[in-house]
Amino acid sequence: MTYDRYPDRLQGPMSHGQASTLRSLSIEAYQPKQFAEDLTAEEAARRIDALRQEIELANSF
C-alpha cells in the first residue's frame, strides 16, 4: 500500500477509527507495544497493515 496518495491526511494524528483498529490488532497479535496514542495517521496505517499481514500469516498455519 502506498501512503503518499493523501499526504495532508497522513501528516496529522491517527483517527479514532485507526486507534481502535490498531489497539485491537495489537492485542490480537500479542504485540501491545505496537499501539501508541501519539502516532501519526501514516505510522498507524503502516502498523495496521503490518499487524494484519502478521495475523493472516499466523492463521495460515
Secondary structure in CASP SS format (residue, H / E / C, confidence):
PFRMAT SS
TARGET T0000
AUTHOR 0000-0000-0000
METHOD secondary structure of the structure
MODEL  1
M C 1.00
T C 1.00
Y C 1.00
D C 1.00
R C 1.00
Y C 1.00
P H 1.00
D H 1.00
R H 1.00
L H 1.00
Q H 1.00
G C 1.00
P E 1.00
M C 1.00
S C 1.00
H H 1.00
G H 1.00
Q H 1.00
A H 1.00
S H 1.00
T H 1.00
L H 1.00
R H 1.00
S H 1.00
L H 1.00
S H 1.00
I H 1.00
E H 1.00
A C 1.00
Y C 1.00
Q C 1.00
P H 1.00
K H 1.00
Q H 1.00
F C 1.00
A C 1.00
E C 1.00
D C 1.00
L C 1.00
T E 1.00
A H 1.00
E H 1.00
E H 1.00
A H 1.00
A H 1.00
R H 1.00
R H 1.00
I H 1.00
D H 1.00
A H 1.00
L H 1.00
R H 1.00
Q H 1.00
E H 1.00
I H 1.00
E H 1.00
L H 1.00
A H 1.00
N H 1.00
S C 1.00
F C 1.00
END
